[in-house]
Amino acid sequence: MSPGDEHDYGEPAGTRMRLPEADPYGGARRPARSSSRSLVMVVGVVVLLIAAIAFANRGGDDSPSSAATGAGNGDKPRTASTAASGTKPVESRTGGIPSGFPRTQQGAESAAANYAVVLGSAEMFDTARRHQIVDTVYAPDVAAARQSALDTAYSSETFLSNIGLDKDGTAPTGQAFVSRIVPVGTKATAYGVDTAIVEVWYTSLFGLSGEASTNPVSESWYTTTYQLEWINDDWKVADFQQKDGPVPVGRDQKASTADDMTKAVEEYGGFTYAR
């Protein structure tokens, strides 16, 4: 993972990532930009780097259990599982992050979606904010093991330079850094009163908006599987796995100008996903 708030700073709230250079089925290409391929490669490295960090110092069998009370004996999940339920979203927050999710399957799915948003946000590039995010969403024993590794990953001057950021993780003057995740749906593949496994399918935006940007904001699609544990009356992340897609076929739409993209980033805040 990259890694999915979204979300640092250069933008209000939110989250992460990239975009295909061509129609995978041989259709019309989007307007070509010389940096598109390098951006895709850079974001791919970020995803692999963060995933590697997340799995560091692990032992034992890490394959998710298929004995899911939420999945139901091999039955296909219903699309209604991500539909609005009428249950009020959580109202409490810890460090600005939704918290206090109910000890239910729906609560676990809501927690996973909200955590995906903040873990993929541009806020992860700010040291103090990153520490707060990790301490809030991860299980305590996991958070303690993650901090130094994440600090190393996000403070690498080579990495920051490759994505167009200054060595302190901020965007150059006149540009806005965008890293925003937008969940499309969730699915609980396993659920128990103390543990849950939830998949979050999302699209992400990542790059720098502005006329001088060499890494324009682009789009990508991922699915992240979160292993959650019920700790201190809330769901916490114990582990995760990330994979590409499912990726829809892109329409032949004209890319927006740098000014339009910057304006959109500044005017449209990110969502939270408690339900």
C-alpha positions in Angstrom: 0.0 0.0 0.0 0.6 2.1 -0.3 0.7 2.3 0.7 -5.4 4.5 -0.5 -7.7 9.6 2.8 -7.2 10.3 0.9 -4.5 12.0 2.2 0.5 16.7 3.7 -0.5 18.9 2.7 -1.6 20.9 -0.3 -5.2 19.8 -0.1 -8.0 19.9 2.5 -8.7 16.3 3.4 -8.6 13.1 1.8 -6.4 10.5 0.1 -4.0 8.7 -2.9 -2.7 7.5 -6.6 -2.4 6.8 -10.6 -3.9 6.2 -14.1 -3.7 3.9 -17.2 -2.0 5.5 -20.2 -4.2 3.8 -22.7 -7.4 1.9 -23.2 -6.5 -1.7 -22.3 -8.6 -2.9 -25.1 -6.8 -0.9 -27.8 -9.1 2.1 -27.9 -8.2 5.7 -28.2 -5.4 6.9 -25.9 -5.8 9.7 -23.5 -3.7 12.8 -24.2 -0.1 11.7 -23.8 2.1 13.2 -21.1 5.8 12.4 -20.9 5.7 11.8 -17.1 2.8 9.5 -17.0 4.8 6.3 -17.3 7.3 7.5 -14.7 4.5 8.4 -12.3 2.9 4.9 -12.7 6.2 3.3 -11.9 6.8 5.6 -8.9 3.4 4.9 -7.4 3.9 1.2 -8.1 7.1 1.4 -6.1 5.3 3.2 -3.3 2.6 0.5 -3.1 5.1 -2.3 -3.0 7.2 -0.4 -0.4 4.3 0.3 1.9 3.0 -3.3 1.5 6.5 -4.6 2.3 6.7 -2.5 5.4 3.3 -3.6 6.5 4.3 -7.3 6.3 7.7 -6.8 7.9 8.5 -8.8 11.1 5.5 -11.1 10.5 5.5 -14.8 11.2 3.3 -17.7 10.6 0.6 -18.3 8.1 -0.8 -15.0 6.8 -3.5 -16.3 4.5 -7.0 -15.0 5.3 -9.4 -17.5 6.8 -12.1 -18.6 4.5 -14.4 -19.6 7.3 -16.4 -16.4 7.1 -19.6 -16.1 9.0 -20.2 -12.9 7.0 -19.6 -14.6 3.6 -21.9 -17.5 4.2 -20.8 -21.0 3.1 -19.5 -20.0 -0.3 -22.5 -17.9 -1.2 -21.7 -14.9 -3.4 -21.8 -11.6 -1.5 -24.9 -9.5 -2.3 -24.4 -6.0 -3.7 -26.7 -4.7 -1.0 -24.0 -5.5 1.5 -22.5 -2.0 0.8 -25.8 -0.2 0.5 -26.9 2.4 3.0 -28.5 0.6 6.0 -30.2 3.4 7.7 -27.8 3.1 10.7 -26.4 6.4 11.7 -22.7 6.9 11.1 -20.4 7.1 14.1 -20.2 10.6 15.5 -17.0 10.2 17.6 -13.5 11.0 16.2 -10.0 10.4 17.4 -7.4 12.8 16.0 -10.0 13.8 13.4 -10.5 10.2 12.3 -13.9 8.5 12.7 -13.8 6.1 15.6 -16.0 4.1 17.9 -17.4 1.8 15.2 -20.0 -0.8 16.4 -18.9 -4.4 17.1 -20.8 -5.6 14.0 -19.9 -6.7 10.5 -21.2 -3.4 9.2 -19.1 -1.6 11.8 -16.0 -3.5 10.6 -16.7 -2.6 7.0 -17.1 1.1 7.9 -13.9 1.1 9.9 -12.0 -0.5 7.0 -13.3 2.1 4.5 -12.5 5.0 6.7 -9.1 3.7 7.6 -8.3 3.2 3.9 -9.1 6.8 3.3 -6.8 8.2 5.9 -4.0 5.8 5.3 -3.9 6.7 1.7 -4.1 10.4 2.4 -1.5 13.1 1.8 -1.5 13.5 5.5 0.7 10.5 5.7 3.6 12.6 4.3 3.6 14.8 7.4 5.6 13.2 10.2 3.5 14.3 13.2 0.2 13.6 11.4 1.4 10.2 10.2 2.3 9.2 13.7 -1.2 10.2 14.9 -2.9 8.3 12.1 -0.9 5.1 12.7 -1.4 5.2 16.4 -5.2 5.7 15.8 -6.0 3.1 13.2 -3.5 0.3 13.9 -3.6 -2.2 16.8 -1.2 -0.9 19.5 1.4 -3.7 19.1 1.4 -3.3 15.3 1.6 0.6 15.5 4.7 0.5 17.6 6.5 -1.8 15.1 5.4 0.3 12.1 6.4 3.9 13.0 10.1 3.8 12.4 9.7 1.8 9.1 7.1 4.2 7.8 9.2 7.2 8.9 12.0 5.8 6.8 9.8 5.2 3.8 8.0 8.6 3.8 11.1 10.7 4.5 13.3 9.3 1.8 14.6 12.3 -0.2 15.0 10.2 -3.3 11.4 9.0 -3.1 10.0 12.4 -2.4 12.0 13.9 -5.2 10.7 11.3 -7.6 7.1 12.2 -6.9 7.9 15.9 -7.1 7.8 16.9 -3.4 10.4 18.8 -1.5 12.6 17.0 1.1 10.2 17.9 3.9 7.2 16.3 2.0 5.6 19.5 0.9 4.6 20.5 -2.7 6.6 23.1 -4.6 5.3 26.6 -4.6 2.3 27.0 -6.9 1.5 23.3 -6.9 -0.9 21.2 -4.8 -0.1 17.6 -3.8 -3.0 15.2 -4.2 -3.3 11.8 -2.6 -6.9 10.8 -2.1 -8.7 7.5 -1.9 -12.4 7.1 -2.8 -13.9 3.8 -1.7 -16.3 2.2 -4.2 -17.4 -0.7 -2.1 -16.6 -3.0 0.8 -17.0 -6.8 1.4 -16.5 -8.7 4.6 -15.0 -12.1 3.8 -14.8 -13.2 7.4 -16.4 -11.9 10.6 -16.3 -12.7 14.2 -16.9 -10.7 17.4 -13.2 -10.2 17.8 -11.8 -10.3 14.3 -12.9 -9.4 10.8 -11.4 -9.5 7.3 -12.7 -6.7 5.0 -11.9 -5.9 1.4 -12.1 -2.3 0.3 -12.3 -1.6 -3.5 -11.3 1.9 -4.3 -10.1 4.4 -6.9 -7.3 6.8 -6.0 -5.9 10.1 -7.2 -2.2 10.8 -6.9 0.1 13.5 -8.2 0.8 17.3 -8.3 -1.6 19.8 -9.7 -0.3 23.0 -11.1 1.1 24.4 -14.4 4.7 23.4 -13.6 3.9 19.9 -12.4 5.9 17.1 -14.0 3.8 14.5 -12.2 0.2 15.4 -13.1 -2.7 14.0 -11.0 -3.6 10.5 -12.2 -6.0 7.7 -11.3 -5.6 4.1 -10.3 -7.7 1.2 -8.9 -6.9 -1.1 -6.0 -8.4 -3.6 -3.6 -7.0 -3.7 -0.1 -7.8 -6.5 2.4 -7.7 -5.4 6.0 -7.4 -7.8 8.9 -9.1 -6.1 11.8 -9.2 -6.8 15.5 -11.6 -5.6 18.2 -9.4 -3.7 20.7 -10.3 -1.2 23.3 -13.9 -1.0 22.1 -13.1 -0.3 18.4 -11.9 -2.0 15.3 -8.1 -1.7 14.6 -5.9 -2.7 11.7 -3.7 -5.7 12.4 -2.5 -6.3 8.9 -3.3 -5.7 5.2 -2.7 -6.9 1.7 -3.1 -4.8 -1.5 -3.7 -5.8 -5.1 -4.4 -4.0 -8.3 -8.0 -3.6 -9.6 -10.6 -4.4 -10.6 -10.0 -1.7 -13.2 -12.8 -0.4 -15.4 -12.3 0.5 -19.0 -11.6 4.2 -19.2 -13.8 6.5 -21.3 -12.2 8.8 -23.9 -12.5 11.9 -21.8 -10.4 15.0 -22.2 -8.1 15.5 -19.3 -8.8 18.7 -17.3 -6.4 21.6 -17.2 -4.0 22.0 -14.3 -6.0 25.0 -13.1 -9.2 23.1 -13.2 -7.7 20.2 -11.3 -6.1 22.5 -8.6 -9.5 24.3 -8.2 -11.3 21.0 -7.8 -8.8 19.7 -5.2 -9.1 23.0 -3.2 -12.9 23.2 -3.4 -14.0 19.5 -3.0 -13.3 18.0 0.3 -12.9 14.2 0.9 -15.6 11.9 2.3 -15.7 9.7 5.4 -17.5 6.4 5.0 -19.1 5.4 8.3 -22.6 4.2 7.7 
